[in-house]
């Protein structure tokens, strides 16, 4: 394990040497130590999902080479550590805590290598390690933000687009493929990857302080492979969501967001859950102050719905035993968060809390999160 760690960290020095040799006058080389310390306490009870605590940090030291025009190349490692842990998951991605039998005794360090290429104005291609921009613009039932502290970084390819048209229309979108499981010829296990398309189109209504939001989200997970040792059925799962949102800005600091999303689940191929398709409804009202403080109330109702990347609080299938099916999920949630960034300091503190009332199970669920994000950098050239 020590040799593995030394080899991975050596990527940083190797990349820095290459950049020093190849860089031109207009380029720059920077050492960054992005990361965050976190403490997450999910007080979940009952048959749907069990509670757990995640205390630890993720550190992403890397050397960044930028040509100053179209290309940015960064290389290093991503190190995930839980305080008091002596084993880490064998799998690169999971929605709930893995069983102890699915872990291995080791430090959890993986390589990080990313190339970002500016193809045109408002169009960027990312290859290698992926940074999800604003959680890929996905709502919580489709992608749980805790994946940032409970799964390896996404890796594959991503195309990001953004822009505005005239004085009233603007939008942003991500399309990406996250490769979770690579296989060789005659492999005993299947390949796995996730593909997503997510974006927002916003129309600022002329003469008013109102903006109309049009979100569109799509996720697909594929489990299969053509070079397996045995014939294994292919499995495909899908999530999608769309709806409408309305934003009202009554001052330079305060804004009110009202949204309603309809969500969909479908599986095709080898059945992984005891139902083929389902749906969910997710209205939310949120007040935001200066992008620092937010208060939100939301309602969830779903039938035969399984979130591929989202929190299992929104699932109609139990994550406790994997077999219990809830006829209808109804949940009322209250959430709040605060971001503190002191001046131009290279860090910010994020604190959030949530109370979820599971109406069908008549149970209260609680979650408290605290994270300190830091991103110091030193220019090397």
N, C-alpha and C positions, 0 to 999 in steps of 0.2 A: 504494500500500500504506500510505503514511503517513497519507493521509486516511482510509482504512478503519480504521486503528488508532485514530485520534483520534475517529472516530464511535463506535466500539465502547466506548471508555473513557468517552465522554460520556454513555453510558447510566447510569453510576454517579452522576454529578452530577445528571442529570435526575431520576432516581428519588429521590435524596436531597431535591431541591427539592420534588417532589410530596408526599413523605411529610411534610416539614416544614409544608407548607400544610394537609394533610388530617388529620394526626395529632391525636388527642384526648389529653386529660390522662393517660389510663391507658395510652397507647401508649409505645413506646420505639423509638429509632432508633440503630442500631449500625453502625459500619464494621468489617468483618472482612477479614482477608487470609489466608484459608486456602490451604494449599499444601503441597508436599513436594518435597524434593530427593532424587533417586534415582540409584543406580548398580546396574545389573543385568547380569550376565555369564552368558549361557547357552552353556555349552560342549557343544553338540550336534553329533553326527557321523553320517555314514552316509546311507542312502537315505530315511529317514523325515522328518527335519527337520534343517535346517542351523542352526548356532549363530550368535548375534549378541550385540551389546552395546548397552544402552540407558543412556546417561549424560545426565542433564538435570534439568529441574524442571517442575512444573506449578504455576501461580499463579492463584488465584481470588479477586481482590479484589472486594468487593461491599458494598453498603449493604443492611442488613436492617431492615425495619420490622415490628414485632410489635404487634398490638393488645392483647396480654396475655391474650387469651381464645381466639379460634378461628382467627385469620388471621395468617400470617407471610408477608411478601412480600420477596423479595431479588432484586437486580439488579446485574449487573456483567459481567465477562468471564472466560473461561477461556483461559489462555495456556500452551501446551505448547512447550517448547524443549529440543532436544538439543544438548549441547555439541559444537561443531564442525560442526553441520549447516548446509547452505546451501539445502536444499529439504525440503518436507514433503508428505505424501500428499494427493492430491486426494480420496480417499475418506475417509469419516468413520469407517469401522470396518474393521478387518482382523485376521486371526488370526496372520499372520506378516508379516515385513517386506515392503513392496511393492517392485516393480521400480522402477528409477530412472525409467523411462518413465511411471510412474503418479504422479510427484511434480511439484510446482510450486515455483518459487523465491519464497518468501514467509515472513514470520513466520506462525506458526499460532495465530491468536487468533480465538475464536468468542464470540458473545454468551451471557450467562447470565441467565436470568430464571426465577424459580421462585415459585409460590404454593402454600403448604401450608395446608389447611383442616381443622380438627378437626371432623369431622362428628358424632361421638359419642364416648363413652368407649371407648378402644381402637380407634378407626376414624379414619383420616386419608387425605385425598385430596391428591395432589400433581399440579400441572399445570406444564408447561414442563420445565425442567432437572431431572433426576432424580439423587438421591444413592442409589446401591445400598446398602441396609442390610445390612451383614455379607455382602457379595458376593451379595446376593439369596438367601442361604441355600443356594447351589448348591455342589456338590462340584467339585473341581478339573477332573475330566474333562468337566464341563458348562460351566464358566465359568473361564477362566484369569484369575487376579488381575492378570496383566500388562496386561490390557485397560485398567486404570486409568492406565497410562502409555503406551499405544500406540493409543488411540482417543479420539475426541471424547466428551464427556459424553453420557450417554443423555438423550434429550428426548422428551417425549410426555405420558403420563399414568400414574399409579401409585396404587393403592389398597393401603394397609397396614393390617393388623388384628393385634391382640394382646389377650391376656386370660387370665384363669384362672377355673377353675370348681371351687368347693369348695377343699379343702386339698391336692388331689393332681394335678389336671389343669391344664395351661397350654399355650398355643400362640402361634405368630406366623406370619404369612404375608404375601407380597407378590404382587399381580397388577399387571402393567405392560405397556405398549406403548411400544417405543422406535422412533421413526420415523427411518430411516436415509437414505432418498432420496425427496425430494419431486419431483413432476413437474407440468408444465403441459400444456395441450391440445396435441396433436400433438408430444409430446416424443419424441426419438429413443432415450431410455433408459427403463428400467422403474423403477417405484416399489419400494421395499424397506422392510420393517419387521419387527421381532422382537416377539413376544408371549411373555410368561412367566407362570407361576404356580408359586410355590414356598413351602413352609412346613414347619414342624416342630410336631408334637403330642407333648407330653412328659407321661408319667404317673409321678409319684413313688410308688413302691411303699410302702404303709404299713408302719411298723415296721422298715424297712431303710434302708440308705444307697444304695439302687439306684434308678435312674430308667430307664424304658423310653422310647425315642425312636422316633417314627414319621415319617420324612421323606417328602415328596412333591414331585417336581419335574417341570415340563413346559415345553418351549420349542418355539416354532414360528417359522420364518422364511418370509416370503412375498415372492416376486419376481413382479410382474405390473403391472397397470394397465389401465384401460379407455379412456384417451384418448391412446393411443400413435399415433405417425405410421404405424407398420406393425403388422401382426398378429404378435405375439410370444407364444410359448407361456408359460403360467403355470408357475411352479415353487414348490413348497412342500416344506419340510424340517422334520422333527420330531426332537426328543430328549425322552426321558422317563426318570425314575429313581425308584425306590422301594425300600424295604427295612426293616430293623430296626436299632436301635442300643441299646446298654446302657451306662449310665454308673454308675460306682461311685466314691463320694466317701469315701475312707478317712480324711480329715482335713479341716480347714477350708481347707487350701491345696492338697492333692493330689487329683487325680481321674483316673480311668482310663476311656477311651472305646473301646468295641468296636462296630464297625458293619459292616454288609454291605449293599451296594446292587446291584441289578440294573438295567441301563440298556438303552435301546432307541433305535434309529435307523430312520427311515422317510422316504422321499421319494415325492412324488406330483406328477404333471404332467411337465413337460419334464425329462428325466433330466440331472442335473448330475454324477453319479458313476456308475461302472459296476455298481452294485448297488442294489437297491431298499430293503432293510431289513437290519438287523444288531442285534447285542446286545453287552453287556459286563458283566463282574462285577468288583466293586470292594470287597473287604474291607479294613478298616483297623483298626489298634490304635494308640491315641494316649494318652500320659501328659501331663498338664498340671499345672503348678505355678503357683498364684496368678494365673492368666491372663497370666503373663509369659513362662514357659518351656514349650516343648512339644517332645516327641520322638514321632515317628510312623514306623510301618512299614506299608506297604500293598502289595497285589498287584493287578495288572490283567490281565485276559484278555478279549479281544474278537475278534469276527469281523464283518466287513463293517460296522464302526462308524465314523461320522464325527462328531466333536464340533462343534456349530454355533458355540459360543463358547468351548469349552475348548481346552486345550493339544493341539497336534498330536502330541505324544508318545503320545496314546491313540488315534490314528487308524489305520485300516487302509488309508487312502489317503495316498500320499506327498505332502507339501507341496513337495517339491523339484522334481518334474516334473509333478505333478498327474495322473499316469497309472498309476504303479506301485501295484499292489494287493498287500497282505500278507495271506496266507491266514488267519493267526491272530497276534494280538499278545499277547505275554506279557511282563510287566515287573514287577520287584521294585524298590520305592522306599524310601529312608530319608530322612526330612526332619526338620529341627529349626528352631525360630525362638525369638527372644528379643525382648521388648518392654521398653524402659526408659523410665519416666516419672518424672522427678525431682520429687517433691513435687507442688505445685500449679502447676508451670511449664506454660505453654501450648505444649508440644511433647513429642514422644516419638520415640525412636529404635527402629527395627525392623531386625533383622538375621536373615537366614534362609539356609539352605543345603539342598541336596537332591542325592542321588545316585540315579540311575535305572539299573538294569541291564536292557537289552533282551535278553531270553532268546533270542528267535528270531534276532536279528541278532548276538548275542554281543558287545554293545557297552555301554560305560559312558557315561552322560551326566551332566553336572554343571551345577548352577545355583547362583549366589550372588547374594543381593540385600541391599542396604543402602538404607534410606530414612529421612530425617528429616522427620517431619510437624510442621507448626506451624499454629497457629490463633489469633494475637493478635487482640484486638478492642478497640475504643475506643467508648465510649458517646457519641453525639452529642447525644442528647436523652432 
